[in-house]
């Protein structure tokens, strides 16, 4: 009797993860739950991220051959036309994605990816050079999508917020690096490494803009000025209102936010 698709994929999954259990799982996890397609160079870095350790990203583990994931994950993955750069590694068929969605625990995977992205950002070197994007291939992805993965892993948001608070600190060089890579206030813009601290909004503003109520509460608990002005929307409560984050708006108003505070910039 011929095998069903599920049985066939179970057989392949077992073989793949038996040969390279750690690397195969990381690759399949990121390819299944990533917010957008990943390049071969980015997937080569994925295997070097272990959210459970510190530091999470080990540059020495990055695969020298970015095509190695094809060997590790065999028939589960494919790569785009070599004539078009960058070459993208994707799951080989929509049915494989459906299978892996069921096989892997999405909520847990998103939590692992959110924490991996945050730790990756926290490890980036302090720099005002675009070279960071050329050297660290996942930098832009992590800057743009760590919050997407955090939201998708909603039940783990408390622990993710405790980690995110390290990024939401003007004393941490990673804060400015993050905003240079991806400014949530101007998501349409490319990375801008000419930005200085006086050209970006406060951590509270960005936390409100992104609807991260846990982070907002933690920042207020650390003494953040609720009415500091700045950013495209003028202040934190206006940013939360503009994005429809009702729980954040209520939290800020309950804590004494002034809706009419405006930036002079």
N, C-alpha and C positions, 0 to 999 in steps of 0.2 A: 504494500500500500504506500503511495507516494507521501512524502512529508508535507505538512502544511507549512505556510510561510513562517508561522511562529516557531514551529519545531526546527525548521532550517536555520532561522536566525538564532535560536537558542544554541544550536550546535556551533555556529560560527562564533557567537559571543563567547562561549566557553573556551574555544580554541584560542581566540584573540587574547582574552584576559588571563588565560593560563600561561601563555608565553611571556607576556609583559603586563602583569596585573596592574601595577601602579600607573605606568605611562599610558596604557591603553584606556584605563578608566578616565584619566584626566582628559585625554584627547576626545573621547566619545562624549564625555560630560559637556565640555566646552562647545563642541560642534553641534550638539543637540540643543543646548539651552542658550547659546550666544544670542545677543540682540541683533547682530548682523553677521554676514559671512566673514570668515577669518582668512587671512593670507597664510601661505605656507610658513613664512617667517614668524608670524604671530603664533601659529600652532607649535612651532619649534620652541617657543618660550613657555607655552602653556605647561609643558611637561616639567618645567623647572619651578612651578608654583605649588607649594604645599601650605595651605592656609592654617594648618594645625601647628606649624613650627614658626620659630623666630630666629633669623629672618625667614620670611615665607618664600621669597624669590632667591634662588641660587643661580647666579649667572653662569657658573661653571657647569650647570646641568643643561643649559640650553643646547639643543641638538645642532651640531655643526652642519649636518646635512638637512636642510629644511624639508626634504622629501622623505625622510625617514618615517614620519607618521603613516605614509602609504604602506610601508613594509609592516609596521606594527599592527595596524588595523585592517590590513588585507582588503577583503571585498566590501567592507563597510564604508570605505571612503573613496573619493576620487579627487582628481585635481584638474583645474581648468587648462585651457589651451596654452601651451608654452609660448606662443607668439604674443600673448597679451599679459602684460605685467601690471600689478603684481599677480602672481599665480595664487589662486584661491583653492583651499582644501574644503570640501563639503562632504556631507553624507551622500552616498552613491545613489540613493533612491528615496522618494518620499515615504515609502513603506518602512524603510529602515528608521527614519525619524519617528514614525508612529510607534514602531516597536520599542525604540529606546525611550520614548516618552513614558511608555508603560513600564518598561524594565527598570529604569532609573527613577529615583524619587525626586521629582521636580523641585519640591520645596527645599529639600536638603541640598540639592545641587545648586540652586540659586543662592542659598545661604553660603555655601562653600565658595562660590564664585564672587559674591559680594565681598566677603572677607579677604579672598585672594586679591581682588582688585584694590581694596583699601590698603592692604599691606604692601602691595607692589608700589602704589603711589607714595606711601610713606618711606619707601626705600630709595626713591629716585634721588639722584644727586642734585644739590642746589646749583642751578645754572640759569643763565639768561640767554642760552644758545639753543637754536633749533636742533642742534646735534642730538639732544636727548631723545627726540622723536626718531632719529635715524638709528640710534644705538639701541634704544629700548622700544621694540616694535609694538608692544601692547600698551604703551603709555597713553596714547590718545583714547584707545578703547576703554581702558580702566577709568580714565578721567570722566569720560562721557557716560558710561553705563554701570558704574558700581551701584548707583542709586536705583537703577532699573532692577538689578538683581536683588537688591535689598528689599524693594517693594514686593517682588514676586515671592520672597521668602518671609512674608509678613509675620508669621508666628515666631520668627527668630529675630525680629526687629530690635528687641531690647539689647541683645548681645552685640548686634551689629552697630547699634547707636553708641554703645560704650567704646567701640573701636573707632567709629567715625569721629568722635569728639576729639581724637588726636589730630585728625586732619583739619578740623574746624578750629584752628588756633593760629592767630597771626604770629605767634612766637615760633611756630614750626615752619621751616622753609618749604615743606611739602605743600602748605596751604597756597602760597603764591604760585608754585609750580603747577598745582592742579588747575587754578584759574587761568594760568597762561595756556595750558593745554586745552582746556574747555571751560569757557565762562557760561554758566547756566543762564546768566542775564542776557547773553548774546549768543544763543546756541547755533546760529547760522554762520558764525565767524570761524575762520581757521585759527590754529594756535598762534598766539601772539606773545613772543618772549621779550617784547619791549615793555610790557606792562610792569608798573611798579606798585608798591603797596598803596600809595595814595590814589591809584587809579582803579582800585577794586573796592567792592562793598565789604561790609563786615561779615564775619561768620554767621551771626544771627540772621542777617538779611538773606544769605544764601540758604540757610536751613529753612527759613520761612518760605522762600521762593520754591523750594523743592518739596515742601509739605512734610518735612521731617519733624513731626511734633515731639518725638522723644529727644531729638538733638536740640530743638528749641528749648525744651524744658531744662535740659542739662546745661545749656549755655546761660540761661537765665539764673540757674542755681549757682553758676560760677561768677555771677556779677555782670553779665553782659548788659550794656545800656540799651534798654528796649526802644528808645526813641532816637537813636543815632540815625542821622540821615545819610543818604547815598544810594547808589544803584539806579537802574532805569526807572523803577517805580517810586523812588523817593525814600521809602523806609520799609521795615520788615513787615508790618501789618498790611501795608498797601500791596506789597509783593505777594503775600499770601492771599489777599483778596483777589488780585488780578489772575491768579492761577486757580482760584476756586477751592482753596484748601480751608474749608470751613472750621475744622477742628483746630487748626493752627491760629486762625483769626480769633476764634473764641478764647483760646489760651492767652494770646497776646493782649486782647482787650481786657480779660479778667486780671491780667498782671499790670494793667495801667497804660497800655500803648495809646499814643496820641495819633489818631487817624490823620489829623491835619498837619502833622510834622512834615516839612518838605526840605528837600536838599537844596542847597544854594548853588550846587555845581550845575 
